[in-house]
Amino acid sequence: MADHRLAGLSAPSISDIEELAAEAYASLPPDFRALCGEVVISVADFPTQEVQKDMDAGPFDLLGLFQGIGLAHDSATPETGRMPNMVFLYRRAILDYWAEHEETLGAIVTHVLVHEIGHHFGLSDDDMYGIEDRTP
């Protein structure tokens, strides 16, 4: 007999992940958020072919990626025409990870977001776990 309780469900969309990411970002500790500056958060199904090649990764290998210049490498003088620092979250890999683990989707999105923003600051994994622990 089929289980009709699941019949109307669909996988979370890109906009669902964007909403989770916005909620996660808003819930980060204010001191951490204040340091983030003009970082842009973008959600895509998969990394581009170029990113996969550059990272020697398959489409499901990356949950997220920071692209830009970390603060430790940033100069005091802004460069004209430079793209903003960006954090990409990859929906399909995040959903794949979610299906195989006991964590909530929101917790996974928060973890990936903190980890990728952490690269922006050159934080250690311990620092990033500390930020996650301070996130409601």
N, C-alpha and C positions, 0 to 999 in steps of 0.2 A: 504494500500500500504506500502510495506517495505521501510525503510530508508536505502538506499545503501551507504550513506556517512560513516556509521559505520561498514560496512561489512568487511573491511580489518583490523580493529583495534584488538589488543590483549592486555591483561593486561601486565603492566610493569614486566619484568623478574627480577630475582635476580641480574643479571649483570646490568640491568637498575638502580636498587636501589643502587648497589655498586657504579655506576658512579655518581649518585646524591649525595651519601654520600661523595665520594672523592671530588666533587665540593664544597659541603657544608663545609667540613673540611678545604679545601684550602681557603675558603672565611671567615673563622673565624678570629677574630682579632689576629694579629701576637703575641701579648703578651700572649694571651690565648693558642694559638697553641704551642708556645715555652714551655709552662709549661706541655704540654701533654706527653712529653717524648716518651716512647716506647709503647703507647697504640695501640692495634690492633683493627681495625674495621672489623666486619664480618657480613654478611647478610645471614639469613636462612629463610625459609618459616615460621617455627614455632619454639617456644622454645622446647627443648627436654622434654620428659616425666618426667625426673628427675627434671628439672627446674620448670615445671608446678606443680609437687607435692610439691617441696620445697617452692614455692611461693603461694601455694594454689590457682592456677590460671588455667583458661581454655586456649585453644590454641589461642584465639583471645583477651585475656585480657591484654597481654603485648605487647607494641609496641617496646620496647627495654629493654636491661638489661646490667648493668655494672657488670663484674665479675673480681675480683682481690682484690688487697689491695690498698685502697685509700692512697693518699700521707700523710694524717694525721696519718695513721697507719703504714706507711712504715718505715723500719729501714734503717739506714745509710749503714749497711753491707748487700750487696746482698746475697740472699739465692741461693745456687746451686740447679739447677733443678726446680726452681719455674717457673710456667707458666707466660707469660706476662699478664699484665692487658688487658682486652678485653671489647669492646662494641659490643653487638649483636643488630642488627636491625632485626625485624621480619616482613618480606615482607607482608604476608597475613593480619596480623592485621593492618599494616600501610595502605594497600590498602582498607581494610574495613572501617577504619577511614576516609580515603580520600573520599570514596563514599558517606559518610554521612555528610561531612562538605564542606564549601566553600573555604577552603584553597587550595593552589597549592600543588602538591605532593612534590615539592622541599622544600617548606616552612615546611611541616610536617616532612620530613626527617631531615632538619636542626634542627627543634625543638627537635626531639627525640635525635639526636646526641648530641646537646648541653646539654640537660637534663641528659643524661647518662654520658657524660664526666664530667658534673658538680658534679655528685656523686663521681667521682674520686678525686675531690678537696674538697668535703664537702661543696659546695656552696649552698646558699639558693635559693629558687625559684626566689626571686627578683634579686639576682646576675645573675642567668641564663637568666632571661628576659632581663637584661641589656646587656648581651653578645649578645643575639639574636638581640637586637635593634642596636648593632654596626656591625652586619653582613649584608653585602649588599644583 
